[in-house]
Every structure is written in structure tokens, then in C-alpha cells.
């Protein structure tokens, strides 16, 4: 029996317990995805925060899908895999990209001071 104290052994135990697959099977799936998240195409790396591979599954039927980055996996979890809600997110982003309005966040201003004059919505008088 492998030493359960190594990260690889713990990961393998977790995948076997939760999904019924080995970590090697997850790595094979990731290899078929060319090492990138199935949604955003970010390169996945088990040592870098935010890019750790997460095996995704359908919560309604338990079917294993693909390997995702932390962020994409979390988004699916937050919206409960609700396609209608995801479409509302898309509409919201599109609406604000097409018609930017409102004030600019103070922290963003500090970080981008020199580029503020090139953004049309920021040069308009309120």
C-alpha cells in the first residue's frame, strides 16, 4: 500500500473515494485536453494556485466530464450549473461592455492612472 502521507497518495485516495478513478486516469484525461482547462484553456498546474486541476462532474447524475481549473470549477459550483443564470451573466457583461457607465473603482484608478484618459466613458462629464 502506498504511503498516504505524500501529496500524490492523498490525491489518488481522494479521486478513488470521490470519483472512483485513479489520479493517473485524471492525468490521462488532462493529457487528452492538452494540459489545459476544458473551459478557459488555461494551462493547468497542480503546484500553482488557481490552476490546479479539478475533475468536474455533473451534479445531477454524477457523470464525470472534464478537467477544469479552480476558477471555472468554482463558477460552475456557484451558479449551480444553471444555464439560464450563466446566460444572464453573459448578457450582463455584454451590456456593460457595449455601454460602459458608472464610476471607476478607486483601486483601479490608482493602478491605471496614466491610461484613464484613453477610456471613453471616463472622459465624459457626469
N, C-alpha and C positions, 0 to 999 in steps of 0.2 A: 504494500500500500504506500502511495507517495506521501511525502512529508506534507501535512496540511498547513504548515507554517509559511510556506513560500507563497508569494502572490499568485503564481501560476496554479498551484494546487488549490488555493482558495477559490480562484476564478473558475477552475474546472469543476469543483464541487458545486459552486453556485449555479453554473449553467446546467449541470446534470440535474440538480434539485428543482430548479425553476422551470427549465425548458425541456429537459430530457435529452439534451445534446452535450457533446464534449466541447471544450474550448477549441480543440483542433477543428471541429466541424464549423464553428463560428469563424475561425480564421480562413477556412476554405471558402466559406460564403463571402467573406470580406475580399478574398483574393479574386473571386469571380466579379466583384464590384470594382476591381482595380484599386482597392485600398481606400475608397472614398465613401462618404455618406451617400446613401441612396436618394436623399432629397436635395441637399445643398451642394454636394460634390466636394465638400471639404475633406482634405486628406486626414484620415483617422490615425491616431497615435495613442496607444494605451498609457503613455507616460506624460502626455500634455493635457492639462486641464481644458475641458471644453471640446476636446477631440477624441475622448475615449470612446471606443466602440460600444454601442448598446444594441443588443439583439431585440428587434422590435417584433411585437406580436399583436394580433387582432384581439382586443379585449372581449369582443362579442362571441368569438368561437375558439380562441386560443391558438389559431394558426400562426406559425412563425412566418414573418415576412422577410425583411432585410436587416442590414446593419446600418445604424444611424449614429450621428454624432450626438452628444449630450443635449445640445440646444434643440435640434429637430425632434429628438425623442421627448424632451420636456414639453415642447409646443403641442405635440400630439396628445400628451397626457393632460395638459392644461385645458385644451378645448374638447377633451373627451371624444376625439376622433369625429367631431360633429362637422360634416362637410358644409352645412349651411352656415355655421358660425365661421368657419375658415373663409368662406366666400365673403362674408361681411368684413372680415379683416382685410381681404384683398381690396374690396370696394373702398374701405376707409383709407387705406394707403394711397390708392389711385386718386381718390378725391382730393387728398391733401397735396399730392404731387402736382396735380393739374392746376389747383387753385391754392397755392400756399398763402396762409394768412396767420395772423396772431403774432405774439411776441416771441423773441428768440430767448432760449434759456440762458441765464446769466453765465453758467459754466461753459456753455458752448461759445458764447461771445468771447470769453477770456481766451479760450483755446484757438479761436479762429479770427481774432481781431482784424488782421490785415485783409482777410478775404470777404469781410462783411459787405463791402460796397459793391461786390460783383453779384450779389443775390438780389433779384428784382423786388421781392416782397419786403426786403429790409431797407430799400432806398425810398419806399413810398412813405409819405407823411400820414400819420394816423390821427 
